[in-house]
Amino acid sequence: MITTAVLICRDLLGPSMLDPLSLAETLGAAQDRVAVIDRLCAAPASAGRAVARLGARRAVVAVCDHGAQLETLAARLGRSGLDPLGMEPIVLGPVLAGDDGVSRAGRLVRAGLARLDAGPRDDPATTRLRFADGPVDRRALLTLPPVRYTPVAAVDETTCVGTERCGHCVTICPFSAITTTEGRARVERTSCASCGLCLSACPASAITLPGASLAEHEAGLLAADIEGNALAFVCERAAARLAYDEIPPPWLPIEVPCAGMVTPGWILQGFAAGAGDVAVVACGEDCRCSAAVQVDAAVEIARDALALTGIDRDRVHTSRTDRRDALGVFAEPVAEAIAGIVPGPVVLREPLATTSAVTAIASALGTGSDTQLETRRTPSIGIVDASATACTLCGACPTACPTGALRLDEDQGTSRLEFDPARCWACSSCISICPESALTLRPGIDLAALLVGPTALVEDTIARCARCDAPIGPRSMLERVVALIDDDNAMLRVAVTERCVDCRGLVGPSSLP
Amino acid sequence: MPVTDESESTEDGPPHLADVAAARALVYSVMGRLLVTPTEERLSTVRDALPSLLVALAVAPELAAFGASQPLVARLEDPRAFARSIDDYTVLFVSGQHPGCDLTLSARLAPDAGAAVVRAASASLRRAGLAPQSSSTTPSDHAATLLDLLAHCCQQEGSAWEDGDVARAGSWMRQESSALTEHLVPWLPGVADRVARAAPASLYTVVVDTAARVCRHDADFLAALCESVEGAE
């Protein structure tokens, strides 16, 4: 059974635009999912029948222009069995009219298909129903009003690390729609405006939002085959104001609910995937999320990180005022892809998005291994260090770290505190919890550290029980405990330093040296 | 690549709310029937209801609750759908081998808390004019009993819509909404996850998962419809 279909308006076909054969070639294996529909933009009933006949639950809908009756079309497709949020509209007319149109259209359709296949669109937790035409009344003859579904964010409780350890989503939500209940983040469905800011703020990828989830964007970016093109993250409100023929090749537009969800790592991942330039196009000063600060910070950090690797920082563009400003971005010449870059998997979850992209770019160029970047604007990446004399390897910091950047490793009689700079989110949770004040955090990107990878910050041998040889704990921790015991309490000192938990009760005067 | 060449045609008008309620009643009834101890007779009733269920789901396919029922319909259409269902039911819900898979919430709670849950479910049944069962296999808070309660309320709601009695329909919808949000939505999704882990290939994985999804989507639908009806009353 075909789960995802591609519906194409017949008006897109023509000698100067799209022909079925070239489209079939660009879609590759997806071509058996395609149906061409007469006057699709006018939301004909035949679109619904095509979906029903294919048995599709989701559909990429390729329409001619922004005048298409997408809401009516969504309702008709919904009545034919499409998932509540299963329609991914793509405006192809202006794209096809431009240079290299068929190839770009194919990329956009493939990206849409990949996004639809990557995330569920029928999860009750991430959909919200509303009636389009007001209340039920006698004039409507007691019939079901037109149903519309909108996406809402939802937190996966099994993945969320809890608001005590993290809580970034609660802080960043501009609509106060995320609250804390019993240490867990919860989305208030009626307040969620589907802006997506919480998604990219979550270091655990615990939040989903149909159409904007990280997994969907990752799949879409991978399928879009960015190499040799330029990538534009366009806020959906800005996209509605721009005609797509105003986004000329080689720019590939990727729509996001709000430009504020684009992080430095997303921009850098664009370069790591082979884009020559990357732009973030926000909706302007009337942004419903007041995301200008986030957009500026993300762009500046990405520019600084690029400069760190020796790449021109002006390859990152931004527009956050009006339509003319956005058009200015697309009018600028686009650079070639970074030399030597080999596109790999796309990762949008921070801090890995930033650190893996910087590492990939630096490795491709073979530069920058002795440079550091201090990111004071938004300290979203950091380097943790530990004092070998103060750290007792008690294990508190790994339990507090929401991203797994700190890890306590015990094997072969040694206890080791390991730090992975690629995963540090600079949240300070480890600093707050350390009972010995042994840790320091330096916000910023340390390219040398990233290229080296995970390192042991502190290492110590594990003391063993003098009676049964079971492990007791790191010697440094035992020494710290002993320092707190009165000098005249020799039995307790022996019990702590020389006996495991099971044998401790057996310590008597005869155990003393 | 298939190229359709269809002229535009007219569509049916929006469905009457009485038909929507009747369709929802049938969906709940089938799911309820599937979650009681299976017998050949009961399974045969479900098999016979399948054509009617397909018609019912076509009444308002745009409702996510109906879309969420499709995997169950697809499974029931399989001629081998009921193979092993009696064994699976026994292992999953009766034997106690999978305690998290209980179809009654009270079974997993402390005795006092469990009694309160049963009392609340019994009160919901009485409000709807139904008598709480004393059966130990399907107590008042058993998923099947509550799904039957919803089927009954939907039928009554459908009659009210047919009579054009918006206030009465609203009253039944509020009962449905309360049955869903108080009794089923809070715990059925958890049971669905555990059943899926315990027996991923079983018919009951599809049944309980569908029931959980339908209940959550329907609670959303009812909340919006109740709000609309309050505006019209």
Interface residues (C-beta under 8 A of the other chain):
Chain A: P20 L23 A24 Q31 D32 V34 A35 V36 I37 D38 R39 A42 P44 A45 S46 G48 R49 A50 R57 A75 R76 G78 R79 S80 G81 L82 D83 P84 D122 P124 A125 T127 R128 L129 R130 F131 G134 P135 V136 D137 R138 A140 L141 L142 T143 L144 P145 P146 V147 Y149
Chain B: M1 P2 V3 T4 D5 E6 S7 E8 S9 T10 E11 G13 P14 P15 H16 L17 A18 V20 A60 P61 E62 L63 A64 G67 A68 Q70 W161 G164 V166 R213 R216 H217 D220 F221 A224 L225 E227 S228 V229 E230 G231 A232
